[in-house]
Amino acid sequence: MENITKIWIGLLFLSLFAFLLGWLEVTTNFFIFILLVTTFIKGNLVIEYFMGLSEVRLKYRLIPTIWLGIVLFFIAIAYY
């Protein structure tokens, strides 16, 4: 199995996990933190592999990663 297929399956499982937490209406602070972390991981996987930035210099990969971190930080602030 190719690496990109494994990453895609991982993204599916992380998305399914987030969906199930929402479906079950689990809203404890711990699970909200877990959701934010898994969203950051999913975003980084998309940035690295599906946007094709894994083969460019670090400064070009950091721009969308930092943007994602800032957005998730503000979502966390708004939630808490």
C-alpha positions in Angstrom: 0.0 0.0 0.0 1.3 3.4 -0.9 2.2 6.0 1.7 -0.4 8.5 0.4 -3.1 5.8 0.8 -2.1 5.2 4.4 -2.3 8.9 5.1 -5.7 9.1 3.4 -7.0 6.2 5.6 -5.5 7.9 8.7 -7.4 11.1 7.7 -10.6 9.1 7.4 -10.2 7.5 10.8 -9.4 10.9 12.5 -12.4 12.4 10.8 -14.6 9.5 11.8 -13.4 10.0 15.4 -14.3 13.7 15.3 -17.7 12.9 13.8 -18.4 10.3 16.5 -17.5 12.7 19.3 -19.9 15.2 17.8 -22.6 12.7 17.3 -22.3 11.5 20.9 -22.3 15.2 22.0 -19.1 14.7 24.1 -18.2 18.2 25.1 -15.7 17.8 28.0 -12.7 20.1 27.9 -10.4 17.1 27.5 -12.2 15.9 24.3 -12.3 19.4 22.9 -8.6 19.6 23.3 -8.2 16.2 21.6 -10.4 17.4 18.7 -8.2 20.5 18.3 -5.0 18.4 18.3 -6.4 15.9 15.8 -7.6 18.8 13.6 -4.0 20.1 13.7 -2.6 16.7 12.8 -5.1 16.4 9.9 -4.3 19.8 8.7 -0.6 19.1 8.8 -1.0 15.9 6.9 -3.0 17.7 4.2 -0.4 20.5 4.0 2.6 18.1 3.8 1.2 15.4 1.4 -1.9 16.6 -0.4 -0.7 20.2 -1.0 2.7 18.8 -2.0 4.7 20.9 0.4 6.7 18.0 1.8 9.4 18.6 -0.8 9.8 22.4 -0.4 11.9 24.3 2.0 10.8 24.5 5.6 9.8 28.2 5.5 7.2 27.5 2.9 5.7 24.6 4.9 5.7 26.7 8.1 3.4 29.4 6.6 0.2 27.3 6.4 1.2 25.3 9.5 1.5 28.5 11.6 -1.8 29.8 10.0 -3.5 26.6 11.0 -2.1 26.8 14.6 -3.3 30.4 14.9 -6.8 29.6 13.7 -7.1 26.6 16.1 -5.7 28.7 18.9 -8.5 31.3 18.4 -11.1 28.6 18.2 -9.8 27.2 21.5 -10.0 30.7 23.0 -13.5 31.2 21.7 -14.6 27.8 23.1 -13.0 28.2 26.6 
